[in-house]
Amino acid sequence: MACVAVTWARPESTYTDTWDNINVDEILESNRLLKGYVDCLLGKGRCTPDGKALKETLPDALEHECVKCTGKQKSGADKVIRHLVNKRPDLWKELAVKYDPDNIYQARYKDKIDAVKGSA
């Protein structure tokens, strides 16, 4: 989705940077790891602590255009979106059904989503 980054919400102006050093490339390159995160987000599987944090933070990040995301979280989210849109549209669709059933965020972020299509 629009801000798929591993974060915990807190009252300060940004989400915690505790997980900023997670290797997003490693997760995207491993079908097992990626599927684990997606299953967590979809409520189909167990969540790691960082998966749980992502699941709790994602709705707020989507609603508020990732305004509380750190630079690394925004960069990671862009990378994840690019990967899902271009290489795993099946997972992208499942996440969209769960987190955007009324197509609000798909419409809001249409330009950004269209911009990453075809760029792996």
N, C-alpha and C positions, 0 to 999 in steps of 0.2 A: 504494500500500500504506500501512501504518500510519504510516510515517515517510519520506515521500518528500521529502527535503531534501538539498541538495547539500553534502556534507561529506566530510572526510578523517578517518579514525580516527587518533588519536595517544594516547600513554599517559596524558595528563592526564585530568581528570575530564569534559571535554567535547570534542566534535569541534571542529576548527578553525573559526573564524568567517570564514575567508577568503572564502567564497562567500555570506555572509549578505545581501549587497546585490544579489544576482541578482534581477532583476525577474520574479517567478513569474507575475504577471498577463500579462506579455508572452509568456511561454512557453505559458501556457494558452490565450491568445487566438489563437495561431498554430498551425494544424494541422501545418504543416511542422516547427516547432520541437518541438512536443509529440511528434509521431511520431518525430522524431529521438532524443529522450530515451528513449521507449518502446522503439524498435528497439535502442538501445544496451543498455538493461536486459535485453532479451530475447535478446541476442546475435545480432540480425539485421542490425545495422548498425554503422558506425563510431561510436566514442565521442569526444566532446569531452573535454578534461581534466576538466571538472566532471561530465560524464556518467560518466566512468570512476570518479571519486571516489564518486559516488552509488552506482554498481554495486558498488563494493567495500565501502561502508559500510552499505548497505541491510540485508543479512542480520543484522548486529550490532544495528542500530537496531530491527529487528523483534523479534529475540530478547529484547532488554533494554528494550523499551517506550520506546525513544528517550530513555533516561535520560541519555545523553551529548549530546543535542541542545541547542543554544542555544535561547533563547526565540524568536528569529526563525526558526530551523529548524523548531521545533514549529508555529509559526504558518503557515509556508509549507507544511508537510506537511498540516495541517488543510485549507488552501485547495485543495491538489492532490487530496486525498482527496474533498472535497466535489465538485470539478469532475469527477473521473473517475467517481464513483458516480452522479452525476446527469446528466452530459452525455456521457460517453464510457464507458458500461458495457462496451462491447466491449474497450476497452483495459484497463479494470479487471480484467476476466475473464482476459485474456491474462497480465497481471502476476500475478494470483492463482495461475494454473496453474503459472507458473514459480517464484514465491517462496513459495507456500503450497499445494503439491500435496496435502497431507494435511489441509487446512482448519484447521490449528492456530491461525494468527493470525486468520483470519476469525472463528473461535469466540471467541478471546481478546478481540478488539476489537469484538465484535458490537454492544454497546451504543453505542460511538462511531460505528460505521458506520451503524447504524440512526438515530442522532441527526442525521446529515447528509443522510439521504435526503429528497429533496424541498426541501432548502434550498440553492439555487444560489449 
